[in-house]
């Protein structure tokens, strides 16, 4: 039977779009459901501030009346303005193990991209760099996380058969928590703080970190500006992220370094892993899902290492190592046996060098693919 491709046009269609992976991965123990409220918020033009500069179209693939695939097409005009590539993005791609379905989905994105004057299609990418990105190409047997995409092992082959080629890779690590922080690392960290007149913010409650929230996102825009495909967050996006997440961050694991005037120098945003909680709750907050999430936040069994950023004038002075050591100290005190890093570009040697003194295992690799469509 031929693939029947339909544009997502109603709220019911969008719900079917969001819920399709729950059917596709229902027997996959590595798949982690998204938080459904966040997923709908991201995909709705009336809820996501990124739509101020993004256009999108979503498709569902049907066969015999059954959904067999989905994909989102996104055109980020600020990306095009900054990087000078007239590329559309594909994201939220999932499909059964059938090359015809994959070809139909990506063919729809490519046709739409041509209509909009684009010269290439790349992905998986989101609306912003804080969305889940990159197709998993190594580590299919590893547990997924909330922050990143999980996909079956047949995905890369189907994309490559359609002419999609590597544009960039990210790598991820599992880091075992040591029994203690090496004395040398502790001593060097304190010397660096003293030398540059810096201090760690000793917060006990999340609201004590809230005054630094705006500066954190300003630094994200500054420190990550040169990395692959990044686009600065707008003030509306920053406000939305602060409202959505900052009240729930755990000061035990989120470290802020300031100078003598109290100005932000660097930070590390680390999250308790919600993997197990989301699997139990199936991505739902209600009626009982929030209980699993609250337990995971209060007594995490694992950590997800999110972002570390440092002001340019302090880069190369050991600030990330201090933040990493302090997070390690908190993990030891709380009994967390391990942490998982977020996406690190394969050529980002500065960040990856932080792990050389730890028991770290590179366990995943994910890829952004590109296809020219001139």
C-alpha positions in Angstrom: 0.0 0.0 0.0 1.2 3.5 -0.8 2.1 6.0 1.9 -0.7 8.6 2.5 1.0 11.8 3.7 -1.2 14.4 5.6 -0.4 17.8 6.8 -1.1 18.4 10.5 -3.9 20.9 10.5 -6.0 20.5 13.7 -5.4 20.1 17.4 -6.4 16.4 17.0 -3.8 16.0 14.3 -1.2 17.6 16.6 -2.1 15.2 19.4 -1.7 12.2 17.1 1.7 13.7 15.9 2.9 14.0 19.5 1.6 10.6 20.6 2.9 8.5 17.7 6.2 7.6 19.4 4.4 6.2 22.3 3.1 3.5 20.0 6.3 3.1 18.0 8.5 2.7 21.0 6.0 0.9 23.3 8.2 -2.2 23.7 11.6 -0.3 23.7 13.1 -0.1 27.2 15.6 2.6 26.2 13.1 5.1 25.0 12.2 8.0 27.4 8.9 9.7 26.8 8.9 13.5 26.5 7.1 15.6 29.1 3.9 16.0 27.1 3.1 19.5 28.4 6.5 20.7 27.1 6.1 18.9 23.8 2.8 20.6 23.0 4.1 24.0 24.2 7.1 23.7 21.8 5.1 22.6 18.8 2.3 25.2 19.0 2.8 28.5 17.3 0.7 30.3 19.9 2.8 29.0 22.8 6.4 28.9 21.5 8.2 32.3 21.2 10.5 30.9 18.5 7.7 31.2 16.0 8.5 34.9 15.9 11.2 34.0 13.5 10.4 30.4 12.6 8.0 28.8 10.1 7.0 25.2 10.4 4.9 22.5 8.9 4.2 19.0 10.3 3.3 15.8 8.5 1.8 12.4 9.4 2.3 9.3 7.3 -0.5 6.8 7.1 -0.8 3.3 5.6 -4.1 1.4 5.7 -5.4 4.1 8.0 -2.7 3.6 10.6 0.0 6.2 11.4 3.4 4.9 10.4 5.6 8.1 10.6 5.8 11.7 11.4 8.2 14.7 10.7 8.4 18.4 11.3 9.8 20.9 8.8 11.2 24.1 10.2 12.6 27.2 8.6 14.5 29.4 11.1 15.0 32.8 9.5 17.5 34.0 12.1 19.6 30.9 11.4 19.6 31.8 7.7 20.5 35.5 8.4 23.4 34.5 10.7 24.9 31.6 9.0 24.1 32.5 5.4 22.8 29.0 4.6 19.3 28.7 3.1 18.6 25.5 4.9 15.3 24.1 6.1 15.4 21.8 9.2 13.7 18.5 9.8 12.9 17.4 13.3 10.6 15.2 15.3 11.2 12.4 12.8 10.0 8.9 13.6 8.9 6.1 11.3 8.5 2.4 11.1 11.3 0.3 9.5 10.3 1.0 6.0 12.3 3.0 3.5 9.2 4.1 1.6 7.8 5.8 4.7 11.1 7.6 5.4 11.4 8.7 1.8 7.8 10.1 1.8 8.4 12.1 5.0 11.7 13.6 4.0 10.4 14.1 0.5 7.6 16.3 1.9 10.1 18.4 3.8 12.3 18.8 0.8 9.4 19.8 -1.5 8.2 22.4 1.0 11.8 23.7 1.4 12.1 24.2 -2.3 8.8 26.0 -2.4 10.2 28.4 0.3 13.5 29.0 -1.7 15.8 26.8 0.4 18.8 25.1 -1.0 19.3 22.3 1.6 17.7 20.4 4.4 19.5 19.4 7.6 18.5 17.8 10.9 17.3 16.5 13.1 17.2 20.0 14.6 14.6 21.9 16.7 13.4 25.5 16.7 16.2 26.4 19.1 19.5 24.9 20.3 17.8 23.9 23.6 15.4 21.5 21.8 16.4 17.9 21.3 18.7 17.5 18.3 20.9 15.0 16.5 20.0 11.5 15.2 21.5 8.7 17.4 24.0 6.7 15.4 25.9 4.9 18.2 24.6 3.8 21.6 21.2 2.3 20.7 21.5 -0.1 23.7 22.0 2.8 26.1 19.2 4.4 28.1 17.8 7.6 26.6 17.4 10.9 28.5 14.9 13.7 28.6 17.3 16.1 26.9 18.1 14.1 23.8 16.5 12.1 21.0 16.3 8.3 21.1 15.8 6.5 17.8 16.0 2.9 16.5 19.2 1.7 14.8 17.6 1.5 11.3 17.1 5.3 11.1 20.6 6.3 9.9 20.6 3.8 7.1 17.3 5.0 5.7 18.4 8.7 5.8 21.8 7.9 4.1 20.1 5.9 1.3 18.2 9.2 0.5 21.4 11.2 0.1 21.7 12.6 3.6 25.3 13.0 4.7 27.1 14.0 7.9 27.2 17.7 8.7 28.4 17.4 12.3 28.5 14.9 15.2 28.0 15.3 18.9 29.3 12.8 21.5 28.0 12.0 25.0 29.6 10.4 28.0 28.6 8.5 31.1 30.7 9.8 34.0 31.1 7.7 37.1 31.2 9.7 40.4 34.5 9.2 42.2 34.6 8.3 45.9 36.3 11.6 46.6 37.5 14.7 44.8 41.3 14.6 44.4 43.0 16.9 46.9 45.0 18.6 44.1 41.8 19.5 42.1 40.3 21.0 45.3 43.4 23.0 46.1 43.9 24.3 42.5 40.3 25.3 42.3 40.6 27.4 45.5 43.8 29.0 44.2 42.0 30.0 40.9 39.1 31.6 42.8 41.6 33.6 45.0 43.8 34.6 42.1 41.0 36.2 40.1 38.9 37.4 43.0 36.0 35.1 42.3 33.6 33.2 44.5 31.0 30.5 44.3 27.4 31.5 45.1 26.4 29.3 48.1 22.6 29.0 47.4 20.4 26.8 49.5 17.1 27.4 47.6 16.3 27.7 44.0 14.9 31.2 44.4 18.4 32.4 45.5 19.6 31.6 42.0 16.7 33.4 40.3 18.5 36.8 40.3 21.2 35.2 38.1 18.7 33.8 35.6 18.8 36.6 33.0 22.6 36.8 33.2 22.8 33.0 32.6 20.9 33.2 29.4 22.8 36.3 28.3 26.0 34.2 28.8 24.5 31.3 26.9 23.9 33.6 23.9 27.4 34.9 24.2 29.4 31.8 25.0 27.7 29.5 22.5 27.4 31.9 19.6 30.1 30.3 17.6 28.9 26.7 18.0 27.2 24.7 15.2 24.0 26.3 14.0 23.4 28.4 17.1 21.0 31.3 17.1 20.6 33.8 20.0 17.5 33.4 22.1 15.2 36.4 22.1 14.1 38.1 25.3 10.6 36.4 25.0 12.3 33.0 24.8 14.5 33.8 27.8 11.5 34.9 29.8 9.6 31.7 28.9 12.5 29.5 29.9 13.1 31.3 33.2 9.4 31.0 34.0 9.2 27.4 32.9 12.3 25.9 34.5 14.2 28.2 36.8 12.0 27.9 39.8 12.7 24.1 39.9 16.5 24.0 39.6 18.3 22.3 42.4 21.1 24.6 44.0 22.9 21.5 45.1 23.9 20.8 41.5 23.6 24.1 39.8 26.8 26.2 40.4 27.3 29.9 39.8 30.7 31.7 39.9 30.7 35.5 40.2 33.4 38.2 40.4 34.1 40.7 43.2 31.2 42.9 42.0 28.8 40.0 41.9 28.8 39.8 38.1 28.3 36.3 36.6 31.5 34.7 35.4 30.4 31.2 34.8 27.7 28.6 35.6 26.8 25.0 35.3 23.2 23.8 34.9 22.8 20.2 35.9 19.5 18.4 36.2 18.4 15.4 38.2 17.7 12.6 35.7 14.0 12.3 35.0 14.4 9.2 32.9 12.9 6.7 35.3 10.2 9.1 36.4 9.1 9.9 32.8 9.0 6.2 31.9 6.7 5.5 34.9 4.5 8.5 34.2 4.5 8.1 30.4 5.3 11.7 30.1 2.2 12.9 32.0 2.0 15.1 35.0 -1.5 14.1 36.0 -3.1 12.4 37.7 -0.1 10.8 39.4 2.9 11.6 37.1 4.0 14.6 39.1 4.6 12.4 42.1 7.3 10.4 40.2 8.8 13.6 39.0 9.0 15.2 42.4 10.6 12.1 43.9 13.2 12.2 41.1 13.9 15.9 41.7 14.3 15.5 45.4 16.3 12.2 45.5 17.9 11.8 42.1 19.6 8.5 41.2 21.5 10.0 38.4 22.4 13.5 37.0 22.1 15.0 33.5 24.9 17.4 32.8 23.3 20.3 30.9 25.2 23.5 30.1 28.5 24.9 31.3 29.4 28.4 30.1 32.1 30.9 31.0 32.5 34.6 30.1 35.0 34.9 27.2 37.6 36.9 29.3 37.7 34.1 31.9 37.9 31.2 29.4 41.1 29.2 29.7 41.4 30.0 33.4 40.0 26.8 34.9 36.5 28.0 35.7 34.7 24.9 34.2 37.0 22.6 36.2 35.9 24.4 39.4 32.2 24.0 38.5 32.7 20.4 37.6 34.5 19.7 40.9 31.7 21.3 42.9 29.0 19.3 41.1 31.1 16.2 41.7 31.2 17.1 45.4 27.4 17.4 45.5 27.0 14.1 43.7 29.2 12.4 46.2 27.3 13.8 49.1 23.9 12.8 47.6 25.1 9.3 46.6 24.7 9.7 42.9 26.7 7.0 41.2 26.9 8.6 37.8 26.0 11.4 35.5 25.4 11.7 31.8 26.7 14.6 29.7 24.7 16.5 27.2 25.7 16.9 23.6 29.3 17.9 23.0 30.6 18.7 19.5 33.2 16.1 18.6 35.8 18.8 18.1 35.0 20.8 21.3 38.3 19.6 23.0 38.1 22.2 25.7 34.9 20.8 27.2 35.9 17.2 26.6 39.2 17.7 28.3 37.3 18.2 31.6 36.6 14.5 31.6 40.2 13.3 31.4 40.5 13.0 35.2 37.2 11.1 35.6 36.1 7.6 34.9 34.2 8.6 31.7 32.9 6.4 29.0 31.8 7.8 25.6 28.7 5.8 25.1 26.6 7.7 22.5 27.2 9.6 19.2 24.5 11.6 17.4 24.6 13.3 14.0 23.1 16.2 12.1 22.6 15.2 8.5 22.6 17.6 5.5 21.2 17.2 1.9 21.6 19.8 -0.8 18.4 20.2 -2.8 19.3 22.7 -5.4 
